[in-house]
């Protein structure tokens, strides 16, 4: 192989190595962001569950008070 071709191949290999290193950094950043996003989604899910159970509790309390169970319990005391 001639010296010119060898230099050309070496330059191309160096460029590829540089690109691979850059892509590796970008991939690690994306995985980090993905983990952060998953944590935030878990927190959102937890908050939505709290809202749901609060709503169920309010509806349950309303239903019980409308049916008169609370009045009955107060009379029994």
Backbone as CSV, one residue per row, in Angstrom:
resi,resn,N_x,N_y,N_z,CA_x,CA_y,CA_z,C_x,C_y,C_z
1,UNK,0.853,-1.166,0.000,0.000,0.000,0.000,0.900,1.231,0.000
2,UNK,0.542,2.186,-0.798,1.359,3.393,-0.889,1.185,4.249,0.359
3,UNK,2.147,5.163,0.554,2.118,6.038,1.728,0.880,6.934,1.728
4,UNK,0.474,7.392,0.570,-0.696,8.274,0.466,-1.966,7.530,0.886
5,UNK,-2.113,6.312,0.399,-3.291,5.519,0.765,-3.278,5.216,2.263
6,UNK,-2.096,4.932,2.787,-1.961,4.625,4.214,-2.371,5.833,5.058
7,UNK,-1.932,7.034,4.655,-2.300,8.256,5.365,-3.802,8.490,5.298
8,UNK,-4.343,8.243,4.125,-5.779,8.421,3.929,-6.562,7.478,4.845
9,UNK,-6.139,6.232,4.912,-6.793,5.249,5.761,-6.643,5.651,7.235
10,UNK,-5.445,6.079,7.618,-5.217,6.506,9.002,-6.113,7.696,9.367
11,UNK,-6.236,8.654,8.469,-7.105,9.817,8.721,-8.562,9.384,8.885
12,UNK,-8.988,8.489,8.024,-10.373,8.022,8.102,-10.621,7.261,9.402
13,UNK,-9.650,6.457,9.827,-9.776,5.713,11.076,-9.835,6.689,12.255
14,UNK,-9.002,7.709,12.244,-9.020,8.713,13.314,-10.370,9.431,13.365
15,UNK,-10.910,9.779,12.211,-12.213,10.439,12.170,-13.294,9.526,12.732
16,UNK,-13.246,8.258,12.364,-14.226,7.303,12.881,-14.095,7.124,14.389
17,UNK,-12.872,7.063,14.888,-12.663,6.932,16.329,-13.214,8.152,17.064
18,UNK,-13.004,9.319,16.491,-13.517,10.555,17.086,-15.048,10.542,17.108
19,UNK,-15.641,10.123,16.002,-17.106,10.056,15.937,-17.662,9.045,16.931
20,UNK,-17.006,7.908,17.062,-17.458,6.884,17.998,-17.385,7.413,19.430
21,UNK,-16.320,8.115,19.762,-16.188,8.681,21.108,-17.290,9.709,21.359
22,UNK,-17.549,10.544,20.361,-18.595,11.562,20.494,-19.961,10.900,20.660
23,UNK,-20.231,9.883,19.875,-21.507,9.181,19.971,-21.645,8.480,21.321
24,UNK,-20.561,7.936,21.835,-20.602,7.286,23.149,-20.986,8.292,24.222
25,UNK,-20.431,9.489,24.163,-20.787,10.544,25.121,-22.262,10.905,24.994
26,UNK,-22.731,11.049,23.764,-24.127,11.405,23.547,-25.063,10.318,24.058
27,UNK,-24.721,9.078,23.851,-25.542,7.961,24.316,-25.597,7.946,25.835
28,UNK,-24.463,8.177,26.492,-24.476,8.184,27.961,-25.320,9.336,28.488
29,UNK,-25.295,10.496,27.824,-26.138,11.623,28.222,-27.618,11.276,28.043
30,UNK,-27.952,10.606,26.955,-29.340,10.226,26.713,-29.842,9.232,27.757
31,UNK,-29.001,8.275,28.131,-29.403,7.324,29.165,-29.620,8.029,30.491
32,UNK,-28.775,9.003,30.796,-28.932,9.768,32.023,-30.249,10.541,32.007
33,UNK,-30.547,11.176,30.879,-31.801,11.914,30.763,-32.996,10.974,30.837
34,UNK,-32.855,9.796,30.275,-33.929,8.806,30.309,-34.225,8.390,31.750
35,UNK,-33.182,8.188,32.540,-33.368,7.817,33.943,-34.055,8.946,34.705
36,UNK,-33.638,10.194,34.457,-34.272,11.345,35.102,-35.744,11.432,34.721
37,UNK,-36.035,11.202,33.455,-37.419,11.251,32.987,-38.254,10.164,33.653
38,UNK,-37.693,8.976,33.806,-38.414,7.890,34.473,-38.719,8.234,35.921
39,UNK,-37.771,8.857,36.608,-38.012,9.257,37.994,-39.124,10.299,38.081
40,UNK,-39.105,11.252,37.158,-40.147,12.283,37.153,-41.510,11.676,36.840
41,UNK,-41.556,10.735,35.913,-42.821,10.067,35.599,-43.345,9.268,36.794
42,UNK,-42.438,8.645,37.540,-42.855,7.918,38.745,-43.462,8.871,39.770
43,UNK,-42.869,10.048,39.926,-43.410,11.037,40.862,-44.780,11.519,40.411
44,UNK,-44.944,11.738,39.111,-46.238,12.167,38.573,-47.287,11.084,38.813
45,UNK,-46.921,9.838,38.573,-47.839,8.723,38.799,-48.254,8.651,40.267
46,UNK,-47.293,8.843,41.161,-47.588,8.827,42.595,-48.570,9.941,42.957
47,UNK,-48.349,11.125,42.433,-49.241,12.254,42.702,-50.641,11.981,42.165
48,UNK,-50.729,11.436,40.963,-52.040,11.109,40.391,-52.765,10.047,41.223
49,UNK,-52.027,9.084,41.751,-52.643,8.082,42.628,-53.181,8.724,43.899
50,UNK,-52.433,9.675,44.456,-52.915,10.371,45.649,-54.202,11.134,45.347
51,UNK,-54.230,11.800,44.209,-55.431,12.545,43.811,-56.607,11.591,43.639
52,UNK,-56.358,10.452,43.005,-57.423,9.473,42.779,-58.007,8.977,44.088
53,UNK,-57.133,8.589,45.043,-57.633,8.055,46.305,-58.301,9.136,47.149
54,UNK,-57.851,10.376,47.029,-58.537,11.467,47.713,-59.939,11.642,47.153
55,UNK,-60.061,11.564,45.847,-61.368,11.663,45.197,-62.282,10.521,45.643
56,UNK,-61.747,9.297,45.655,-62.549,8.152,46.090,-63.012,8.340,47.534
57,UNK,-62.133,8.844,48.380,-62.498,9.087,49.771,-63.599,10.131,49.890
58,UNK,-63.482,11.201,49.099,-64.508,12.251,49.146,-65.847,11.725,48.653
59,UNK,-65.836,10.957,47.571,-67.077,10.378,47.047,-67.659,9.389,48.059
60,UNK,-66.808,8.598,48.676,-67.275,7.651,49.690,-67.883,8.363,50.882
61,UNK,-67.234,9.404,51.346,-67.772,10.165,52.477,-69.115,10.792,52.114
62,UNK,-69.194,11.348,50.901,-70.452,11.950,50.447,-71.567,10.899,50.394
63,UNK,-71.245,9.729,49.854,-72.249,8.663,49.739,-72.715,8.212,51.124
64,UNK,-71.779,8.041,52.039,-72.140,7.603,53.391,-72.982,8.666,54.094
65,UNK,-72.603,9.928,53.936,-73.368,10.984,54.604,-74.759,11.128,53.993
66,UNK,-74.874,10.916,52.707,-76.185,11.005,52.061,-77.090,9.839,52.446
67,UNK,-76.527,8.688,52.689,-77.323,7.528,53.074,-77.689,7.557,54.557
68,UNK,-77.085,8.451,55.298,-77.447,8.593,56.698,-76.658,7.735,57.662
69,UNK,-75.594,7.100,57.217,-74.804,6.268,58.112,-74.138,7.083,59.205
70,UNK,-73.713,8.277,58.884,-73.042,9.108,59.884,-74.041,9.525,60.965
71,UNK,-75.245,9.889,60.563,-76.271,10.247,61.538,-76.606,9.066,62.427
72,UNK,-76.672,7.890,61.856,-76.967,6.681,62.622,-75.856,6.406,63.624
73,UNK,-74.622,6.563,63.210,-73.496,6.336,64.115,-73.518,7.360,65.251
74,UNK,-73.857,8.611,64.968,-73.926,9.630,66.004,-75.044,9.317,67.012
75,UNK,-76.152,8.779,66.528,-77.260,8.430,67.418,-76.913,7.251,68.313
76,UNK,-76.092,6.341,67.807,-75.710,5.169,68.582,-74.776,5.494,69.721
77,UNK,-74.100,6.587,69.660,-73.140,6.943,70.713,-73.804,7.467,71.888
